Amino acid sequence: MSINYQDRIPNNVDLGSNRTLQRALEHWQPEFLNWWQELGPRDFQVADVYLRTATSVDAKGWATYGYVRMPDYRWGIFLAGRDPERRIGFGDSYGQEVWQQIPGEYRATLRRLIVTQGDTEPASVEQQRMLGHIAPSLYDMRNLFQVNVEEGRHLWAMVYLLHAYFGRDGREEAEELLERHSGDADKPRILGTFNEPIRDWLSFFMFTYFTDRDGKFQLKSLAESSFDPLARTCSFMLTEEAHHMFVGDTGINRVVRRTLEVMKELGTEDPAAVRNAGAIDLPTVQKYLNFWFSSSLDLFGSETSSNAASYFANGLKGRPDESRYEDHIATDQAYVLEVPDGNGGFKTEEIPMRNAMNDVTRGSYVKDCDMGVTRWNRVIEKAGYSFRLSLPSTRFRRNIGSWAGVPTDPTGKPITQDEFNAQIGNWLPSDSDRAYIMSLMHGVHEQGKMAAWIAPPDRGINNNPVDYEYVKMH
């Protein structure tokens, strides 16, 4: 059954009664659709895709399933319900009422935070636009498109805030979100990771596991904001972000499971033999993991940051799950960092806790990432093999912060640049690794079929079987 909603823009922000805002967003919508047609999923705009659409924030409405052509998807604007008792949860104004409008002195800073978050959403759609052609199954293709339309909705969420609270500046920023493009030499996306090409599905699974998880922690930090509409927007976005990380987590798990099956059939762990049989050897999985994890670490910013300190002091951006900390003001606490000592080693340095907020969030992120690695390793262990996947050190291959440009091995041990250059092909995907992965990428678009390099999922979507016709091609 096709979904048919009357509103062009389903929402719970009372758009109907705010004609000025509605007109502004209806003016922006054609530009968004042009961008979607040009830089969204390539060649699948007329396919009927079994998608989940949010029509309200309650349990019944936020996950309505049905076949939709992607350009007809109802990109809505939803904020989690307002809590009239909510108070500022951290910083210098701790305990005061949250803001429904933005205090003048914080307009520029909040606009920058919203634009930076908003810029990542269309960027990932652009990065993933060719992947439908090489999807390993209709189930996977549908998951890709679900991620894509939800990134589009998250863009709408940020654009709503820009239009509703920032006047002309906000409208101009909303237009520029469609003018920057991933990997564009002249107008790239704001954050480096979002300019990396994603040409294969192993990269896609790593991106949705590691980079979308960064998104989760940024959204959790903004969900603590004293600016209540931003906090409520991010709270609702987190319900959708969970699916993106699920796609990455189960995708990598299925790659590993298939590899183990092949190793068992062949009676060998030899990577060359595994590749000859058309599977992805575990050392190559580790290299991709090293690449995407280290790339995503930089998204949190520098370990020491006066910006992070002022965001926290002013109540703009908190720590994820701020309520679990005892001290919400953090003026009398110190944080210990390990930094390079300039002689090929490292030393400890104490900084004020507020200046360390990026690293506090990064620490929570690393623990969260490690949970998936532990799950994948359990699968390997259960199959009787000694190989283990692992997260590299947070010092490895950094381009931002204290360890930027400092050569280390994946355990974080400082080494010479020559040693790093000699070993890099063992730690990160080489050109030949990437070429091998690409050689496996043949689209499997027949109902019930699955590419040979990945195991089927444990279950289908919304109680449907795995071999359901999740995408109907025309």
C-alpha positions as CSV (number, residue, x, y, z in Angstrom):
1,M,0.0,0.0,0.0
2,S,1.4,3.4,-0.9
3,I,1.6,6.1,1.7
4,N,-0.4,9.2,0.9
5,Y,-0.2,12.1,3.3
6,Q,-2.1,15.3,2.6
7,D,0.4,17.7,4.0
8,R,3.4,18.5,1.8
9,I,5.5,18.8,4.9
10,P,4.2,16.6,7.8
11,N,5.2,18.4,11.0
12,N,4.4,19.0,14.6
13,V,5.6,22.6,14.7
14,D,2.2,24.1,13.6
15,L,3.5,25.1,10.2
16,G,-0.1,25.6,9.0
17,S,-0.7,28.6,11.2
18,N,2.7,30.2,10.5
19,R,2.2,31.2,6.9
20,T,5.5,33.1,6.6
21,L,7.5,30.1,7.7
22,Q,5.4,27.7,5.6
23,R,6.0,29.9,2.5
24,A,9.8,30.1,3.2
25,L,10.0,26.3,3.5
26,E,7.8,25.7,0.4
27,H,10.2,28.0,-1.5
28,W,13.2,25.9,-0.2
29,Q,11.5,22.6,-1.1
30,P,11.9,22.7,-4.9
31,E,15.6,23.5,-4.4
32,F,15.9,20.5,-2.1
33,L,14.1,18.3,-4.7
34,N,16.4,19.5,-7.4
35,W,19.4,18.6,-5.3
36,W,17.9,15.2,-4.5
37,Q,17.3,14.4,-8.2
38,E,20.9,15.6,-9.1
39,L,22.9,14.3,-6.2
40,G,20.7,11.8,-4.4
41,P,20.5,8.0,-5.1
42,R,21.5,7.7,-8.8
43,D,19.0,6.1,-11.2
44,F,16.5,4.8,-8.5
45,Q,14.2,7.8,-8.3
46,V,11.3,5.9,-9.9
47,A,11.7,2.7,-7.9
48,D,9.0,1.9,-5.3
49,V,10.9,1.5,-2.0
50,Y,9.5,0.0,1.2
51,L,10.3,2.9,3.5
52,R,9.6,4.0,7.0
53,T,8.2,7.5,7.1
54,A,7.7,9.7,10.2
55,T,4.3,11.2,10.4
56,S,4.3,12.2,14.1
57,V,6.5,11.7,17.1
58,D,4.4,9.2,19.0
59,A,5.0,5.5,18.9
60,K,2.4,4.9,16.1
61,G,3.4,7.7,13.8
62,W,7.1,7.9,13.8
63,A,7.5,4.6,11.9
64,T,4.8,4.2,9.2
65,Y,5.8,1.7,6.5
66,G,4.8,1.5,2.9
67,Y,6.1,1.7,-0.7
68,V,7.2,5.2,-1.7
69,R,9.1,6.6,-4.6
70,M,12.0,8.6,-3.0
71,P,11.2,12.0,-4.5
72,D,7.7,11.6,-3.2
73,Y,8.9,10.8,0.4
74,R,7.3,13.2,2.9
75,W,10.3,14.9,4.5
76,G,8.8,16.2,7.7
77,I,9.8,18.4,10.6
78,F,9.5,16.9,14.0
79,L,10.5,17.9,17.5
80,A,10.2,15.7,20.5
81,G,7.4,16.8,22.9
82,R,8.1,19.9,25.0
83,D,8.7,19.4,28.7
84,P,7.4,22.6,30.4
85,E,9.5,21.7,33.5
86,R,12.8,21.4,31.6
87,R,15.7,23.5,33.0
88,I,19.2,24.3,31.7
89,G,21.2,21.2,32.6
90,F,24.8,22.4,32.6
91,G,27.1,25.4,32.5
92,D,27.0,28.9,34.1
93,S,23.1,29.2,33.9
94,Y,22.5,25.7,35.3
95,G,19.0,25.3,36.7
96,Q,17.5,28.3,34.9
97,E,14.6,28.1,32.4
98,V,15.5,26.8,29.0
99,W,15.2,29.2,26.1
100,Q,12.4,29.1,23.5
101,Q,14.1,31.9,21.6
102,I,17.8,32.5,21.1
103,P,19.6,35.1,23.2
104,G,21.2,37.7,20.8
105,E,24.7,37.0,22.0
106,Y,24.5,33.4,21.1
107,R,22.9,33.7,17.7
108,A,26.1,33.4,15.6
109,T,27.5,30.5,17.6
110,L,24.3,28.5,17.6
111,R,23.9,29.1,13.9
112,R,27.4,27.8,13.2
113,L,26.6,24.6,15.3
114,I,23.4,24.0,13.5
115,V,24.9,24.6,10.0
116,T,27.8,22.3,10.8
117,Q,25.4,19.5,11.9
118,G,23.1,20.2,9.0
119,D,25.9,20.1,6.4
120,T,26.8,16.4,7.3
121,E,23.3,15.2,6.4
122,P,23.2,15.9,2.6
123,A,26.9,15.2,2.5
124,S,26.5,11.5,3.3
125,V,23.7,11.2,0.7
126,E,26.1,12.6,-1.9
127,Q,28.8,10.2,-0.7
128,Q,26.5,7.2,-1.1
129,R,24.7,8.1,-4.3
130,M,26.1,5.4,-6.5
131,L,25.8,2.5,-4.0
132,G,22.4,1.4,-5.1
133,H,23.8,-0.1,-8.3
134,I,26.1,-2.4,-6.4
135,A,23.8,-3.3,-3.5
136,P,24.4,-6.9,-2.3
137,S,20.6,-7.5,-2.1
138,L,17.2,-5.8,-2.2
139,Y,17.2,-5.8,1.6
140,D,20.5,-3.9,1.7
141,M,19.4,-1.5,-1.1
142,R,16.3,-0.6,0.8
143,N,18.4,0.0,4.0
144,L,20.6,2.3,2.0
145,F,17.7,4.3,0.7
146,Q,16.1,4.4,4.2
147,V,19.4,5.9,5.5
148,N,19.4,8.4,2.6
149,V,15.8,9.7,3.0
150,E,16.4,10.0,6.8
151,E,19.6,12.0,6.2
152,G,17.4,14.2,4.0
153,R,14.8,14.6,6.8
154,H,17.6,15.5,9.2
155,L,18.6,18.2,6.8
156,W,15.0,19.4,6.9
157,A,15.1,19.4,10.7
158,M,18.2,21.8,10.7
159,V,16.8,23.9,7.9
160,Y,13.6,24.4,9.9
161,L,15.6,25.8,12.8
162,L,17.6,28.1,10.4
163,H,14.4,29.4,8.8
164,A,12.4,29.7,12.0
165,Y,14.9,31.4,14.3
166,F,17.7,33.1,12.3
167,G,15.8,35.3,9.8
168,R,17.6,36.2,6.5
169,D,21.0,34.8,7.7
170,G,19.3,31.5,8.3
171,R,17.6,31.4,4.9
172,E,20.9,32.1,3.2
173,E,22.6,29.3,5.3
174,A,19.8,26.9,4.3
175,E,20.5,27.6,0.6
176,E,24.2,27.1,1.0
177,L,23.6,23.7,2.5
178,L,22.6,22.6,-1.0
179,E,25.4,24.5,-2.7
180,R,28.3,22.7,-1.0
181,H,29.0,19.2,-2.3
182,S,30.9,16.2,-0.9
183,G,34.4,16.1,-2.4
184,D,33.8,19.3,-4.5
185,A,37.2,21.0,-5.1
186,D,35.7,24.5,-4.9
187,K,32.8,24.1,-2.4
188,P,33.5,21.0,-0.3
189,R,31.5,20.0,2.7
190,I,32.6,21.5,6.0
191,L,34.0,18.4,7.8
192,G,36.8,16.3,6.1
193,T,35.3,12.9,6.6
194,F,32.2,14.0,4.6
195,N,34.4,14.6,1.6
196,E,35.7,11.0,1.5
197,P,34.3,8.9,-1.4
198,I,32.2,5.9,-0.4
199,R,32.5,3.6,-3.5
200,D,31.9,0.2,-2.0
201,W,29.6,-1.4,0.6
202,L,32.3,-2.3,3.1
203,S,33.1,1.4,3.3
204,F,29.3,2.1,3.6
205,F,29.0,-0.3,6.5
206,M,32.0,1.2,8.2
207,F,30.7,4.7,7.6
208,T,27.3,3.9,9.1
209,Y,28.9,2.2,12.1
210,F,31.6,4.7,12.9
211,T,30.7,8.1,11.3
212,D,27.0,7.9,11.9
213,R,27.9,7.0,15.5
214,D,29.8,10.3,15.7
215,G,26.5,11.8,14.6
216,K,24.8,10.1,17.5
217,F,27.2,11.7,20.0
218,Q,27.0,15.2,18.4
219,L,23.2,14.9,18.5
220,K,23.2,13.7,22.1
221,S,25.4,16.8,23.0
222,L,23.0,19.2,21.2
223,A,20.0,17.4,22.7
224,E,21.3,18.9,26.1
225,S,21.2,22.4,24.7
226,S,19.6,25.3,26.6
227,F,17.9,26.3,23.3
228,D,14.9,24.0,23.7
229,P,13.8,23.7,20.0
230,L,17.3,22.5,19.1
231,A,17.3,20.0,22.0
232,R,13.9,18.7,21.0
233,T,14.9,18.4,17.3
234,C,18.0,16.4,18.1
235,S,16.1,14.1,20.5
236,F,13.8,13.1,17.7
237,M,16.6,12.7,15.2
238,L,18.3,10.2,17.5
239,T,15.4,7.8,17.1
240,E,16.2,7.6,13.3
241,E,20.0,7.7,13.8
242,A,19.8,4.3,15.6
243,H,18.8,2.6,12.3
244,H,21.8,3.9,10.5
245,M,24.2,2.4,13.1
246,F,22.2,-0.8,13.0
247,V,22.8,-1.0,9.3
248,G,26.6,-0.6,9.9
249,D,26.8,-3.0,12.9
250,T,24.8,-5.8,11.3
251,G,26.4,-5.2,7.9
252,I,29.9,-5.7,9.3
253,N,28.7,-8.7,11.3
254,R,27.3,-10.3,8.1
255,V,30.6,-9.7,6.2
256,V,32.5,-11.4,9.1
257,R,30.0,-14.3,9.3
258,R,30.3,-15.0,5.5
259,T,34.1,-14.8,5.7
260,L,34.1,-17.4,8.6
261,E,31.9,-19.7,6.5
262,V,34.3,-19.6,3.6
263,M,37.3,-20.1,6.0
264,K,35.6,-23.2,7.4
265,E,34.7,-24.5,3.9
266,L,38.3,-24.1,2.7
267,G,39.9,-25.2,6.0
268,T,42.3,-22.2,6.0
269,E,42.6,-18.7,7.3
270,D,44.9,-17.7,4.5
271,P,43.7,-14.3,3.3
272,A,44.7,-15.0,-0.4
273,A,42.6,-18.3,-0.3
274,V,39.7,-16.4,1.3
275,R,39.9,-13.8,-1.5
276,N,40.1,-16.4,-4.2
277,A,36.8,-17.8,-2.9
278,G,35.2,-14.3,-3.3
279,A,35.0,-13.3,0.4
280,I,36.6,-10.4,2.3
281,D,39.5,-11.6,4.5
282,L,39.5,-10.4,8.1
283,P,42.8,-8.4,7.9
284,T,41.2,-6.3,5.2
285,V,38.1,-5.8,7.4
286,Q,40.6,-4.5,10.1
287,K,42.2,-2.1,7.6
288,Y,38.8,-0.6,6.7
289,L,38.0,-0.4,10.4
290,N,41.3,1.5,11.1
291,F,40.6,3.9,8.3
292,W,37.0,4.9,9.2
293,F,37.4,4.9,12.9
294,S,40.5,7.2,12.8
295,S,38.8,9.4,10.3
296,S,35.7,9.7,12.5
297,L,37.7,10.6,15.6
298,D,38.7,13.9,14.1
299,L,35.1,14.9,13.9
300,F,35.1,15.6,17.6
301,G,37.7,18.3,17.3
302,S,40.8,19.1,19.3
303,E,41.4,17.5,22.7
304,T,41.9,21.0,24.1
305,S,39.3,23.5,22.9
306,S,38.3,27.0,24.1
307,N,35.3,26.7,21.8
308,A,34.1,23.6,23.6
309,A,34.6,25.3,26.9
310,S,32.5,28.3,25.9
311,Y,29.8,26.1,24.4
312,F,29.6,24.3,27.7
313,A,29.8,27.5,29.9
314,N,27.0,29.2,27.8
315,G,24.7,26.1,27.8
316,L,24.9,25.7,24.1
317,K,26.3,22.1,23.8
318,G,26.6,19.7,26.7
319,R,28.1,16.3,27.3
320,P,26.1,13.3,26.0
321,D,23.8,12.1,28.7
322,E,24.7,15.1,30.9
323,S,22.4,13.8,33.7
324,R,24.8,11.0,34.5
325,Y,27.5,13.4,35.7
326,E,27.5,14.7,39.3
327,D,29.0,18.1,38.6
328,H,27.1,20.0,35.9
329,I,29.1,23.2,36.2
330,A,32.6,21.7,35.8
331,T,34.6,24.8,36.9
332,D,36.8,23.0,39.6
333,Q,37.7,19.8,37.8
334,A,40.8,18.9,35.8
335,Y,41.2,16.5,33.0
336,V,44.4,14.6,32.2
337,L,45.6,14.3,28.6
338,E,48.4,12.3,27.1
339,V,50.2,14.5,24.5
340,P,53.4,14.1,22.4
341,D,56.6,15.1,24.2
342,G,58.4,16.1,21.0
343,N,61.0,13.3,21.5
344,G,59.1,10.4,20.1
345,G,57.3,9.7,23.4
346,F,54.4,11.2,25.3
347,K,53.7,13.1,28.5
348,T,50.7,13.9,30.6
349,E,49.1,17.3,30.7
350,E,46.4,18.6,33.0
351,I,43.7,21.0,31.5
352,P,40.5,22.5,32.9
353,M,37.6,20.1,32.4
354,R,35.6,22.6,30.4
355,N,38.4,22.8,27.8
356,A,38.3,18.9,27.5
357,M,34.7,18.5,26.6
358,N,35.5,17.3,23.0
359,D,37.7,14.6,24.4
360,V,35.2,13.6,27.1
361,T,32.6,13.1,24.3
362,R,35.2,11.3,22.2
363,G,35.9,8.9,25.1
364,S,32.2,8.0,25.3
365,Y,32.2,7.4,21.5
366,V,35.2,5.1,21.7
367,K,33.5,2.9,24.4
368,D,30.4,2.8,22.3
369,C,32.3,1.8,19.2
370,D,34.1,-1.0,21.1
371,M,30.8,-2.7,21.9
372,G,30.3,-3.6,18.3
373,V,33.8,-4.8,17.9
374,T,33.3,-7.1,21.0
375,R,30.2,-8.5,19.3
376,W,32.0,-9.2,16.0
377,N,34.9,-10.9,17.9
378,R,32.4,-13.1,19.7
379,V,31.3,-14.4,16.3
380,I,34.9,-15.1,15.3
381,E,35.7,-16.8,18.6
382,K,32.6,-19.0,18.4
383,A,33.7,-20.1,15.0
384,G,37.0,-21.3,16.6
385,Y,39.4,-18.7,15.1
386,S,42.0,-16.7,17.0
387,F,41.9,-13.5,14.9
388,R,40.5,-10.5,16.7
389,L,39.3,-7.2,15.3
390,S,40.3,-4.1,17.4
391,L,39.9,-0.4,17.5
392,P,43.2,1.4,16.8
393,S,44.5,3.9,19.4
394,T,42.9,7.4,19.3
395,R,46.4,8.7,18.5
396,F,46.6,6.8,15.2
397,R,46.4,8.7,11.9
398,R,45.0,11.9,13.5
399,N,44.7,15.1,11.5
400,I,43.3,17.3,14.3
401,G,44.4,17.8,17.9
402,S,47.5,17.0,19.9
403,W,48.4,14.0,17.8
404,A,47.8,15.6,14.4
405,G,50.6,14.6,12.0
406,V,52.4,12.5,14.7
407,P,53.2,9.1,13.3
408,T,52.2,6.2,15.5
409,D,51.4,2.5,15.0
410,P,47.8,1.4,15.5
411,T,48.5,0.7,19.3
412,G,49.4,4.4,19.6
413,K,53.2,3.9,20.0
414,P,55.1,6.9,18.4
415,I,57.3,5.8,15.5
416,T,59.3,7.5,12.8
417,Q,57.7,8.8,9.6
418,D,59.8,6.3,7.7
419,E,58.5,3.4,9.8
420,F,54.9,4.7,9.4
421,N,55.3,5.0,5.6
422,A,56.8,1.5,5.4
423,Q,53.9,-0.1,7.3
424,I,50.9,2.0,6.2
425,G,49.9,-0.7,3.6
426,N,49.5,-3.2,6.5
427,W,47.3,-0.8,8.5
428,L,45.1,1.0,6.0
429,P,43.4,-0.2,2.7
430,S,45.9,-0.1,-0.1
431,D,45.0,0.6,-3.7
432,S,45.0,-3.2,-4.4
433,D,42.8,-3.8,-1.3
434,R,40.3,-1.2,-2.6
435,A,40.5,-2.7,-6.1
436,Y,39.8,-6.2,-4.7
437,I,36.8,-5.0,-2.7
438,M,35.4,-3.1,-5.8
439,S,35.8,-6.3,-7.8
440,L,33.2,-8.0,-5.5
441,M,30.7,-5.2,-5.9
442,H,28.2,-6.5,-8.4
443,G,24.6,-5.5,-7.7
444,V,22.3,-8.3,-6.8
445,H,18.8,-7.0,-7.5
446,E,16.9,-10.3,-7.7
447,Q,14.3,-10.9,-5.0
448,G,15.6,-13.4,-2.4
449,K,19.2,-13.4,-3.7
450,M,22.3,-12.2,-1.8
451,A,25.9,-11.4,-2.9
452,A,28.4,-14.1,-2.2
453,W,30.6,-11.9,0.1
454,I,28.0,-11.3,2.7
455,A,25.7,-13.5,4.9
456,P,21.9,-12.9,4.9
457,P,20.5,-10.9,7.8
458,D,18.9,-12.7,10.7
459,R,15.5,-11.1,10.0
460,G,13.7,-8.8,7.6
461,I,12.2,-5.4,8.1
462,N,8.9,-4.7,9.9
463,N,8.2,-8.4,10.3
464,N,8.6,-9.1,6.6
465,P,10.8,-12.0,5.5
466,V,14.4,-11.4,4.4
467,D,13.5,-12.2,0.8
468,Y,10.6,-9.7,0.6
469,E,10.5,-7.4,-2.4
470,Y,11.9,-4.4,-0.6
471,V,12.5,-2.4,-3.8
472,K,10.3,-2.7,-6.9
473,M,12.3,-1.6,-9.9
474,H,10.6,-0.2,-13.0
